[in-house]
Amino acid sequence: MIKGAISKVIERDDLSEEEARKTMEEIMSGVATDAQIAAFLTGLRTKGEKVEEIVAFAKVMREFCSRIDPRVKGTLVDTCGTGGDRIKTFNISTVSAFVAAGAGIPIAKHG
């Protein structure tokens, strides 16, 4: 599926919801190679993403994500950074997590 999706986005054709879903399943399951993923994402960015494609991608990614069972009462705030910052910029997500935790808010920090 990813080969067909690469061809479509390079031609600046939109993916159907089903095509987007199957493509993301191949990416998330490890079937697609790094080179295929890079070609697909480059073509998608050049073409421009459509809402329907993003929705389908997000649904598949949610199916593959790890579920957690937090043992907190009330709201748990999730903060995430991109991780691996090589240009030494200020990591606001980590500082935000410290401030919120200091105020007694349960935090799930990753990235």
N, C-alpha and C positions, 0 to 999 in steps of 0.2 A: 504493500500500500504506500509506503513512504516514497518509493521511486515515482509512482504516479502523482503523488502530492507535490514532490519537488518539481516535476514537469509542469504541473498546473500553476504553481506560484511563480515559477520563472516566466511563464507566459502571461502572468498577471491575471490569471483566472481565479475566482473565489472557490474555496472548497465547500462542498455541501456539509451539512452537520454530520452526516455519516462518515464522509471522507475525513473530516477533521477529527472525529472521535477515533476512527481506526488508526489514523496516523499517530495520534498522541498515545494510543495503546501500545503501538510498536516502539515508540520512544521510551515510554515509562517502563515497559517490560524488558528492555535491554536488547530487543531484536534489531533495532536500527543502530547502525554504526555511528561513531562520532562524526565521520565525514558526512554521512547522510543527514545527521541532525544539523550540522553546520550549514550545509547547502539549503536545507529546508528553511531554517530560521532566517538565513540571509535573503532567500527568495521571498519569504513571507514579509519580512521587513520592507523590502523594496516594493512589493505589491501593495502593502498596507493591509493591516488586519481588519477584518469585519467582525462586528459584534457576535454574529452567529458562530464564527470560528472560535473566538475567545471563550464563549460560553461552553462550547463542546470541549475545548481543551481543559477548561477549569473543572468540568464535571468528571472527566477522566482522571485528572490529577487528584481530585478529592477521593476517588475510588482507591488510588494507590497510596494515599497518605497514611501515616501511622496514627492510630487512634490512641488517645491518652485518657486515663480515668483519674482526673485530679481529685485529690482529697481535701478540697477546700469548700467552705460554705460561702455562698454568694458568688460574686463575679470574680473571674480569673482573667487578668489582662495579659495578652500575648504581645510581646515586643520582639521584633526580628530585625537584625542587621543583615547586610549582604555578606559580611564575613570576608576575611582575606584582603582587607584594604591595603594596597601596596603603595599608595601615595600619601599615607600618614595623615589623613584627614581626621577630624574630630568625630568620634562615634557617638552620636546623639542618642541612639536607641539604648545603648548600655547605660548612659547617664540617666536617661528617662526611667529606666527600670530601677535604678538605685533610688531615685527620688520618690517614685511611686511606692516602692517597697518600704522605704523609710516612713512613709505616711500610712503604712499598714495595709496596703493593697497587695493581694497575692499576685505574683508575677510569674509568667512562663516565658523565659528568655531563651532564644536560640538565634544562631547566625551571628 
